[in-house]
Amino acid sequence: MSRVSRCLDNQPIERFWGTYKSESYYLTKHDTYEDVLKNVSNYIRYYNNHRYTERLEGLSPNEYRRVA
């Protein structure tokens, strides 16, 4: 961990949650806490296996790890 008031340790997870909120959470109606948990689980599965990104040469994160 870095010093107090340094957010560098948090950056990757903060970016993920920001992406999740804009791509999924705000676009879906959740009636129960279990619905939210299911949506998060489904999004993580989608994010790792099917979400293609330009930064990863057009591959999903799991495909990129297999190739690299």
HELIX and SHEET records of a PDB file:
HELIX    1   1 GLN A   11  GLU A   23  1                                  13    
HELIX    2   2 TYR A   25  LEU A   27  5                                   3    
HELIX    3   3 TYR A   33  ASN A   49  1                                  17    
HELIX    4   4 GLU A   54  LEU A   56  5                                   3    
HELIX    5   5 PRO A   61  VAL A   67  1                                   7    
END                                                                             
